[in-house]
Amino acid sequence: MSSQQPPEEPAYEDRVYRSPMAVVTGVLLLALIAWLCGDTLVRGPGNTPWFAAAIGLLAVPLTVAFTVRPAVFANDDRMRVRNPFRVVELPWGAVDAVRAGYSAEVLADGSKYQLWAVPVSLRARKKANRQQGRQSLPGRGGFAGRGAAGSAGVSAAAAPPAPQLAPADQVVDERRQLAERGASRPGAQGSVRVRWAYEIIAPAVLGAVSLIVLIAVR
């Protein structure tokens, strides 16, 4: 009898994070670019429509790159970071650290990759630290009042409050936990792979070159 093949590991759905504020800003900017460039294409005199087309060709991919495009995808085996101009695929076994200082970043194979989709807000971090400090003060859930017998006691059922984290720090902490749990998985092994986003770079370069040529021959 032939040996039984080991079952394949199940596929896990990606956890996706992107900045809602960046997406909303990008959509509004794209609508503004479409309105201005479209109106100029239709009504502009002379070679003005050509300038509008070149500007639109340059502005649209750059706007998408820095607002709508950035995202972080993570499952139990790997993390995929979609930054403005490249996509980085990082198996958890290759990740050395996921951290958030002044920016969110991941260290792997001796290189550092920023997480554009996870903007760090120092203001939000200070606010979370203040809330955590207030919760740790006496009289804010740590001690109970006097009991029926008139003696002061400590609430045995009171559990320590969960630490308050800023949104970016919370996302980074979740990815760090995924990295720690998945580092030893067979499907989480391999090297870091980087792919340039030519679908963004090519039209932006074409728009920039067209604009330079139009200005030169004007």
C-alpha positions in Angstrom: 0.0 0.0 0.0 1.2 3.5 -0.8 2.0 5.8 2.1 -0.6 8.3 2.9 0.1 11.9 1.9 0.1 14.4 4.8 -2.9 16.7 4.6 -2.3 20.2 3.2 -2.3 23.1 5.5 -5.6 25.0 5.4 -5.7 28.4 3.8 -6.3 31.3 6.2 -8.1 34.5 5.3 -6.0 37.6 5.3 -6.5 40.3 7.9 -6.4 43.6 6.0 -5.5 47.0 7.4 -5.6 50.3 5.6 -6.0 53.9 6.8 -9.6 55.0 6.4 -8.7 58.6 6.5 -6.1 58.1 3.7 -8.6 56.3 1.5 -11.2 59.1 2.0 -8.6 61.8 1.2 -7.5 59.9 -1.9 -11.0 59.5 -3.2 -11.7 63.2 -2.8 -8.4 64.2 -4.5 -9.1 61.8 -7.4 -12.6 63.4 -7.8 -11.0 66.9 -7.8 -8.3 65.8 -10.4 -11.0 64.3 -12.6 -13.1 67.4 -12.5 -10.3 69.9 -13.1 -8.5 67.9 -15.8 -11.8 66.7 -17.5 -13.1 70.3 -17.7 -9.8 71.5 -19.2 -9.7 68.6 -21.7 -13.2 69.6 -22.9 -13.0 73.4 -22.8 -9.3 74.2 -22.8 -7.9 76.3 -25.7 -4.9 75.4 -27.8 -2.6 72.8 -26.4 -4.0 73.3 -22.8 -5.9 69.9 -23.1 -2.5 68.2 -23.7 -1.1 69.7 -20.5 -4.2 68.6 -18.6 -3.8 65.1 -19.9 -0.2 64.9 -18.9 -0.9 66.4 -15.5 -3.7 63.9 -15.0 -1.5 61.0 -16.1 1.1 62.1 -13.5 -1.3 63.0 -10.6 -3.7 60.1 -10.7 -1.2 57.2 -10.1 0.7 59.3 -7.5 -2.5 60.1 -5.6 -3.5 56.4 -5.7 0.0 55.3 -4.6 0.1 57.5 -1.5 -3.6 57.3 -0.4 -5.7 54.4 -1.6 -3.0 51.8 -2.4 -1.1 51.3 0.9 -2.4 48.3 2.9 -1.1 45.5 5.1 -2.4 41.9 4.6 -1.6 39.3 7.2 -2.5 35.7 7.9 -1.0 32.9 10.0 1.8 32.3 7.5 2.9 35.7 6.2 2.5 39.4 5.9 2.1 41.3 2.6 2.9 45.0 2.7 1.6 47.1 -0.1 3.5 50.4 -0.1 3.2 53.2 -2.7 5.7 51.8 -5.2 6.3 48.2 -4.2 4.8 45.1 -2.6 6.8 43.2 0.1 5.9 39.6 1.0 7.3 38.6 4.4 7.0 35.0 5.7 6.8 35.1 9.5 9.8 32.9 9.7 11.9 35.6 8.1 10.6 38.5 10.2 12.9 39.6 13.0 10.7 42.3 14.5 7.6 44.4 14.0 7.7 47.7 15.8 6.3 51.2 15.9 8.5 54.2 16.8 8.0 57.4 14.8 6.8 55.1 12.0 5.5 51.5 11.8 8.1 49.1 10.3 9.1 45.5 10.0 12.6 44.1 10.2 13.4 41.0 8.1 16.6 39.6 6.5 18.6 42.5 7.6 16.4 45.1 5.9 13.8 47.5 7.2 10.4 48.0 5.5 8.0 50.7 6.5 4.2 50.1 6.8 2.7 53.1 4.9 -0.8 51.9 5.7 -0.2 52.3 9.5 0.5 55.9 10.2 1.8 56.6 13.7 0.2 59.4 15.6 2.3 60.7 18.6 -0.8 62.6 19.8 -2.9 59.4 19.9 -0.1 57.6 21.7 0.2 60.3 24.3 -3.6 60.2 24.8 -3.5 56.4 25.3 -0.7 56.8 27.8 -2.6 59.4 29.8 -5.7 57.1 29.9 -3.6 54.2 31.0 -2.0 56.3 33.7 -5.4 57.4 35.0 -6.6 53.8 35.2 -3.6 52.8 37.3 -4.3 55.5 39.9 -5.7 54.4 43.3 -9.5 54.6 43.6 -10.1 53.9 39.9 -11.1 50.3 40.1 -8.2 49.0 42.2 -9.9 49.3 45.6 -13.4 48.5 46.8 -15.3 50.6 49.3 -16.1 49.5 52.9 -18.1 46.2 53.1 -21.2 45.6 55.1 -19.1 44.9 58.2 -17.5 48.3 58.0 -14.1 47.1 57.0 -12.2 48.2 53.8 -11.4 45.5 51.4 -9.8 44.9 48.0 -12.1 43.6 45.3 -10.8 40.1 44.5 -12.8 39.9 41.3 -11.3 43.1 39.9 -8.9 42.3 37.1 -6.1 44.7 35.9 -7.4 46.8 33.0 -6.1 46.0 29.5 -3.3 48.4 28.4 -4.5 51.3 26.4 -2.8 51.5 23.0 -2.9 54.0 20.2 -4.5 52.6 16.9 -1.2 52.2 15.2 0.5 50.6 18.2 -2.5 48.2 18.4 -2.2 47.2 14.8 1.6 46.6 15.2 1.0 44.6 18.4 -1.5 42.3 16.6 1.1 41.8 13.8 3.8 41.1 16.3 1.6 38.4 17.9 0.9 36.8 14.5 4.7 36.8 13.8 5.5 35.1 17.1 2.7 32.5 16.7 3.5 31.8 13.0 7.3 31.8 13.0 7.6 28.0 13.4 4.8 27.1 11.0 6.0 25.1 7.9 4.1 27.4 5.6 5.7 30.5 7.2 9.2 29.7 6.0 11.0 31.3 3.1 12.7 34.5 2.2 11.4 38.1 1.7 10.1 38.9 -1.8 9.9 42.4 -3.2 8.0 43.4 -6.3 8.0 46.9 -7.8 4.6 48.4 -8.6 5.1 49.1 -12.3 1.4 49.7 -12.7 1.9 52.8 -10.7 5.5 53.8 -11.8 5.0 53.5 -15.5 2.0 55.9 -16.0 3.5 58.4 -13.5 6.8 58.4 -15.5 5.0 58.7 -18.8 3.0 61.7 -17.4 6.1 63.4 -16.1 8.0 62.9 -19.4 5.0 64.2 -21.4 4.8 67.2 -19.2 8.5 68.0 -19.6 8.2 67.6 -23.4 5.2 69.9 -23.5 6.9 72.6 -21.5 10.1 72.3 -23.6 8.2 72.8 -26.9 5.9 75.5 -25.7 
